Amino acid sequence: MALDVLSVGPLYQGPDLNRIRMTAEPSKLPAFLLKSSVPSKTKLTTIETKRIMSVLDETIYKAELATLLSYAASRSEGLEGMLGEDVMEAVREHEDLCQAFLYKVSCLQEEERQLQEEEEFEDETWFRDRLLSIQLRKSHFLPLRQQIRESTRNVLRLLLSNPQGAKLLQMQRLGRSAEAQTFIDSLMELRGFLFEKLLTSPMEAREKAQFIQDITKRNKRNQEVIDALENELAESMKTRDAEVEKENFVIQELKNHLHQVLRFSENSLLRTKQESEKQQKADYRASQARAAKIQQEVLHLRSQFHNLLMENREAEQALRKKKYKVETEIENWIQKYDIEMGEKQDEYEELDIIHKEEKAQLEELKQRYNALVEEFAQIREEREIISKKKMEAEQELTRMMRAATLIQAVWKGYLVRSMLKSRRKRGKGKGKDKEKGKGKGKGKK
């Protein structure tokens, strides 16, 4: 949404000399009162908070670039070599779209102003037709606004693909308007507030709320004391006014007395004036003699000045020679410094190239590592699936073995009971035969 607002701003924006300061003013509260408002953490620890701050930082960076597009359009000749032809071409297209949009908006506002002046004819047909045409023209602004949004996104994409050019454009801060700078400062203030909010834990938030309640109560008590003091001050002001009235009366009496004294002092002033004129004539004659003496002293001092001037000129020549010698040595040292710094710059460029190559290798290794991590995750999932199937098969085998054991135990019990029943039947048959044999023997006896 910030880009939607900034993309239709004025194309020329003068330097902002009254920008809001980015640094916070030092607090005037005591240190023991500020302890409860300062978070205990100084860095973000969770990934979510870091992502939130990174999104906000990226938004601020894009807003800073978008607010300088109008300045880049007005300085296209000077910035074309730094930003590149493709970027400047996109900026010019964005400038044309914005100029067209602003022209249409100004024409539409002028027509609306004329219609407002002619509100007495609002019942006329031509008035309604003009009002309808204005509404239709307003609806035609939507495609143009969409083109401006797309143009802004395109310019930002080109600038982000050219970090060096974006950095050079970001350094042109004086080209940003006061409204845009205020918007950027508000975003920075929002970042600071959000950063502090993310660092603050729920316990610290409750402590802060309790601290604010205590301050409110203390402020209420102080206000009561202030009210009492104001009442005392009002009473003392009344007393003072009465005293001032008395003093004014005394002053008036003193003024009357002074007026009478002035009347009586006029004669003495006249006598004093005559005496002062006589004294002035005597002083004039004495000053004439003193001036002649001073003139002689001035001539003597001029001769001394001329002698000192000649001596100082000789000393100045010697110092000039010494200065020339020192300047020559300084130039030699500067040339030597330039040569050494050129060698250091070449060494730095070589190290920078090596660093970029190693960074590219690191990115390639990170991609390989990510691919291996994905393969490892797939293999681990497959192993978990196989282990689950194996456990299910073992559980099924255990359940079947338990069922077979139970069936065998039931079958063995059945066989044992059937054998016992058959043995019991046989035992009963033998017992009956024995009883019959005993009865026959007793009958024979």
C-alpha positions in Angstrom: 0.0 0.0 0.0 2.9 2.3 0.6 4.0 2.0 -3.0 0.5 2.8 -4.2 0.6 6.1 -2.3 4.1 7.0 -3.3 3.8 6.1 -6.9 1.5 9.0 -7.7 3.4 11.7 -5.9 4.8 14.8 -7.6 7.7 14.1 -9.9 9.9 17.0 -8.7 10.5 17.3 -5.0 12.8 19.9 -3.5 15.4 19.2 -0.9 14.1 18.8 2.6 16.0 20.9 5.0 13.9 20.3 8.1 13.9 16.5 8.2 12.8 14.8 11.4 15.8 13.4 13.4 16.2 9.7 13.4 17.8 9.5 16.8 15.7 9.4 19.9 15.9 12.3 22.4 17.4 11.3 25.7 14.8 10.7 28.3 14.6 13.1 31.3 13.2 10.5 33.7 15.5 9.0 36.4 17.3 5.8 35.6 15.3 3.7 38.2 12.0 4.7 36.6 13.3 3.6 33.1 14.3 0.1 34.1 10.8 -1.2 33.9 10.3 0.1 30.3 13.5 -1.4 28.9 13.2 -5.0 27.6 15.5 -7.6 29.1 16.5 -8.9 25.6 18.6 -7.1 23.1 18.3 -9.5 20.1 15.4 -11.4 18.5 15.6 -15.2 19.1 12.7 -16.7 17.2 12.5 -17.2 13.4 9.0 -15.6 13.2 10.1 -12.3 14.8 13.2 -12.2 12.6 11.0 -12.7 9.5 8.7 -10.0 10.6 11.6 -7.5 11.1 13.1 -8.6 7.8 9.8 -7.9 5.9 9.5 -4.5 7.6 13.1 -3.6 6.7 12.6 -4.6 3.1 9.4 -2.5 3.0 11.3 0.6 4.4 14.1 0.0 1.8 11.7 -0.1 -1.1 9.8 2.9 0.2 13.1 4.9 0.4 13.8 4.0 -3.3 10.2 4.7 -4.4 10.3 8.2 -2.8 13.4 9.1 -4.8 12.0 8.1 -8.2 10.8 11.7 -8.9 14.3 13.0 -8.0 15.9 10.5 -10.4 13.5 11.6 -13.1 14.4 15.3 -12.7 18.2 14.4 -12.6 18.1 11.8 -15.4 21.2 13.1 -17.2 23.4 13.1 -14.1 22.2 9.6 -12.9 22.0 7.8 -16.2 25.7 6.7 -15.9 25.2 5.4 -12.4 21.9 3.7 -12.7 22.1 2.3 -16.2 20.0 2.9 -19.4 17.3 0.2 -18.6 16.6 1.7 -15.2 16.5 5.3 -16.5 14.2 4.2 -19.3 11.8 2.6 -16.8 12.0 5.8 -14.6 11.1 8.0 -17.7 8.1 5.8 -18.5 7.1 6.0 -14.8 7.5 9.8 -15.1 5.3 10.0 -18.2 2.5 7.9 -16.5 2.6 10.1 -13.3 2.6 13.3 -15.4 -0.4 12.1 -17.3 -2.2 11.0 -14.1 -1.5 14.3 -12.4 -2.7 16.3 -15.5 -5.9 14.4 -15.6 -6.5 14.8 -11.9 -5.9 18.6 -12.1 -8.3 18.9 -15.0 -10.9 16.9 -13.2 -10.5 19.0 -10.0 -10.8 22.2 -12.0 -14.1 20.9 -13.5 -15.4 19.9 -10.1 -14.6 23.3 -8.8 -16.5 24.9 -11.6 -19.5 22.7 -10.9 -19.4 23.6 -7.3 -19.6 27.2 -8.2 -22.6 26.5 -10.5 -24.6 24.4 -7.9 -27.6 26.7 -8.5 -28.1 24.9 -11.8 -28.0 21.4 -10.4 -31.6 20.7 -11.6 -30.6 21.4 -15.2 -29.9 18.5 -17.6 -26.5 19.8 -18.7 -25.4 20.0 -15.1 -26.3 16.3 -14.5 -24.6 15.3 -17.8 -21.3 17.0 -16.8 -21.5 15.4 -13.3 -22.0 12.0 -14.9 -19.1 12.5 -17.3 -16.8 13.5 -14.3 -17.8 10.2 -12.5 -17.1 8.2 -15.7 -13.7 9.9 -16.0 -13.0 9.0 -12.4 -13.7 5.4 -13.2 -11.2 5.6 -16.1 -8.4 6.4 -13.6 -8.3 2.8 -12.3 -6.3 1.4 -15.3 -3.9 4.3 -15.2 -3.3 3.8 -11.5 -2.8 0.1 -12.1 -0.2 1.0 -14.8 1.6 3.3 -12.3 1.7 0.5 -9.7 3.1 -1.9 -12.2 5.6 0.7 -13.4 6.7 1.3 -9.8 7.2 -2.4 -9.2 9.1 -2.7 -12.4 11.5 0.1 -11.4 12.0 -1.3 -8.0 12.7 -4.8 -9.5 15.4 -3.2 -11.8 16.9 -1.3 -8.9 17.0 -4.4 -6.7 18.8 -6.3 -9.4 21.4 -3.4 -9.5 22.5 -3.1 -5.8 25.2 -0.6 -6.6 22.8 1.8 -8.4 20.2 1.4 -5.7 22.7 2.3 -3.1 23.8 5.4 -5.1 20.2 6.4 -5.5 19.5 5.9 -1.8 22.4 8.2 -0.9 20.5 11.1 -2.6 18.5 11.9 0.5 18.2 15.6 0.0 16.1 14.9 -3.1 13.3 13.5 -1.0 10.3 15.7 -0.2 9.2 16.6 3.4 6.1 14.4 3.2 8.1 11.4 1.9 10.7 11.9 4.6 8.0 12.1 7.3 6.6 8.8 5.9 10.0 7.2 6.1 10.6 8.5 9.6 7.2 7.1 10.6 8.2 3.7 9.3 11.4 3.9 11.2 9.5 4.8 14.3 7.1 1.9 13.7 10.2 -0.4 13.3 11.6 0.7 16.6 8.2 0.3 18.3 7.7 -3.2 16.7 11.2 -4.2 17.6 10.7 -3.2 21.2 7.3 -5.0 21.2 8.8 -8.2 19.9 11.6 -8.1 22.5 9.1 -7.5 25.3 7.9 -10.7 27.0 4.3 -11.1 28.5 5.8 -10.8 32.0 7.6 -7.5 31.1 4.4 -6.2 29.5 2.5 -6.8 32.7 5.2 -5.2 34.7 5.1 -2.2 32.3 1.3 -1.9 32.7 1.7 -2.0 36.5 4.4 0.6 36.2 2.1 2.9 34.2 -0.7 2.4 36.8 1.7 3.4 39.6 2.9 6.5 37.6 -0.8 7.4 37.0 -1.6 7.2 40.7 1.5 9.2 41.5 0.5 11.8 38.9 -3.0 12.0 40.4 -1.5 12.6 43.9 0.9 15.2 42.4 -2.1 16.9 40.7 -3.9 17.1 44.0 -0.8 18.7 45.6 -0.6 21.1 42.6 -4.3 22.1 43.0 -3.7 22.9 46.7 -0.6 24.9 45.8 -2.5 26.8 43.2 -5.2 27.7 45.8 -2.4 28.9 48.1 -0.9 30.9 45.2 -4.2 32.6 44.5 -4.6 33.6 48.1 -1.0 34.9 48.1 -1.7 36.8 44.9 -4.7 38.5 46.5 -2.5 39.5 49.5 0.2 40.8 47.1 -2.3 42.9 45.1 -3.4 44.6 48.3 0.3 45.3 49.3 0.9 46.6 45.7 -2.0 49.0 46.1 -0.5 50.4 49.3 3.0 50.7 47.7 1.5 52.5 44.7 -0.1 55.0 47.1 3.3 55.6 48.8 5.0 55.9 45.3 2.5 58.6 44.3 3.2 60.6 47.4 6.9 60.3 46.7 6.4 61.5 43.1 4.6 64.6 44.3 7.4 65.2 46.8 10.0 64.7 44.0 8.2 67.2 41.8 8.5 69.8 44.4 12.2 69.0 44.9 12.8 69.4 41.1 11.3 72.9 41.2 13.6 74.0 44.0 16.6 72.4 42.2 16.3 74.4 39.0 18.2 77.4 40.4 21.0 75.2 41.7 21.2 73.5 38.3 21.6 76.9 36.6 24.5 77.8 38.9 26.1 74.4 38.3 25.8 74.9 34.5 27.6 78.3 34.7 30.4 76.8 36.8 30.7 73.8 34.4 31.1 76.1 31.4 34.0 77.9 33.1 35.6 74.5 34.0 35.1 73.4 30.4 37.1 76.3 29.0 40.0 75.6 31.5 40.0 71.9 30.5 40.1 72.8 26.8 43.2 74.9 27.2 44.8 72.1 29.2 43.8 69.5 26.6 45.5 71.6 23.8 48.8 71.4 25.6 48.3 67.6 26.3 47.5 67.0 22.6 50.8 68.6 21.4 52.7 66.4 23.8 50.8 63.3 22.6 51.6 64.2 19.0 55.3 64.1 19.7 54.9 60.7 21.4 53.0 59.4 18.3 55.9 60.4 16.0 58.4 58.6 18.2 56.1 55.5 18.3 55.8 55.5 14.5 59.6 55.4 14.1 59.7 52.4 16.5 56.9 50.7 14.5 58.8 51.1 11.2 61.9 49.5 12.8 59.8 46.6 14.1 58.1 46.2 10.7 61.5 45.7 9.0 62.6 43.1 11.6 59.3 41.2 11.2 59.6 41.1 7.4 63.0 39.4 7.6 61.5 36.9 10.1 58.5 36.4 7.7 60.9 35.6 4.8 62.7 32.9 6.9 59.3 31.4 7.9 58.1 31.3 4.3 61.2 29.4 3.3 60.6 26.9 6.1 56.9 26.6 5.1 57.9 25.9 1.5 60.2 23.1 2.6 57.5 21.5 4.8 55.0 21.7 2.0 57.4 20.0 -0.3 57.9 17.2 2.2 54.1 16.8 2.6 53.6 16.5 -1.1 56.2 13.7 -1.2 54.5 11.9 1.6 51.1 12.3 -0.2 52.5 10.8 -3.4 54.0 7.9 -1.4 50.6 7.4 0.4 48.7 7.4 -3.0 51.1 4.7 -4.4 50.7 2.5 -1.3 46.9 3.0 -1.3 46.7 2.0 -5.0 48.6 -1.2 -4.2 46.2 -1.8 -1.2 43.2 -1.2 -3.5 44.5 -3.7 -6.0 45.0 -6.3 -3.3 41.5 -5.6 -1.9 39.9 -6.1 -5.4 41.7 -9.4 -5.7 40.5 -10.5 -2.3 37.0 -9.4 -3.2 37.0 -11.5 -6.3 38.2 -14.5 -4.3 35.5 -13.8 -1.7 32.8 -13.8 -4.4 34.1 -17.1 -5.8 34.1 -18.7 -2.4 30.6 -17.3 -1.8 29.3 -18.8 -5.0 30.9 -22.2 -4.0 29.2 -21.9 -0.6 25.8 -21.3 -2.3 26.4 -24.4 -4.4 27.3 -26.5 -1.4 24.2 -25.2 0.4 22.0 -26.3 -2.5 23.6 -29.7 -2.5 23.2 -29.9 1.3 19.5 -29.0 1.0 19.0 -31.7 -1.7 20.8 -34.3 0.6 18.6 -33.3 3.5 15.5 -33.8 1.4 16.7 -37.3 0.3 17.6 -38.2 3.9 14.1 -37.1 5.0 12.5 -39.3 2.3 14.7 -42.3 3.2 13.9 -41.8 6.9 10.1 -41.7 6.1 10.5 -44.9 4.0 12.3 -46.6 6.9 9.6 -45.5 9.3 6.9 -47.0 7.0 8.9 -50.3 6.7 9.4 -50.5 10.5 5.7 -49.8 11.1 4.8 -52.6 8.6 7.3 -55.0 10.3 5.9 -54.2 13.8 2.3 -54.8 12.5 3.4 -58.1 11.0 5.1 -59.2 14.3 2.0 -58.2 16.3 -0.2 -60.2 13.9 2.1 -63.2 14.2 2.1 -62.9 18.0 -1.7 -62.7 18.0 -2.0 -65.8 15.8 0.5 -67.7 18.0 -1.6 -66.8 21.1 -4.8 -67.9 19.3 -3.1 -71.2 18.2 -1.9 -71.8 21.8 -5.3 -71.1 23.2 -7.0 -73.5 20.7 -4.5 -76.2 21.5 -5.0 -75.7 25.3 -8.8 -75.9 24.8 -8.4 -79.0 22.6 -6.2 -80.8 25.2 -8.6 -80.0 28.0 -11.4 -81.5 25.9 -9.4 -84.6 25.3 -8.5 -85.0 29.0 -12.1 -84.6 30.1 -13.3 -87.1 27.5 -10.7 -89.6 28.7 -11.7 -89.1 32.3 -15.3 -89.7 31.5 -14.5 -92.9 29.7 -12.4 -94.1 32.6 -15.1 -93.3 35.1 -17.6 -95.4 33.1 -15.2 -98.3 33.0 -14.6 -98.1 36.8 -18.3 -98.2 37.6 -18.8 -101.4 35.4 -16.1 -103.3 37.3 -17.5 -102.4 40.7 -20.9 -103.8 39.9 -19.4 -107.2 38.8 -17.4 -107.5 42.1 -20.6 -106.9 44.2 -22.4 -109.6 42.3 -19.7 -112.2 42.9 -19.7 -111.5 46.7 -23.4 -112.0 46.9 -23.3 -115.4 45.3 -20.6 -116.7 47.7 -22.6 -115.8 50.8 -25.6 -117.8 49.4 -23.6 -120.9 49.1 -22.4 -120.8 52.6 
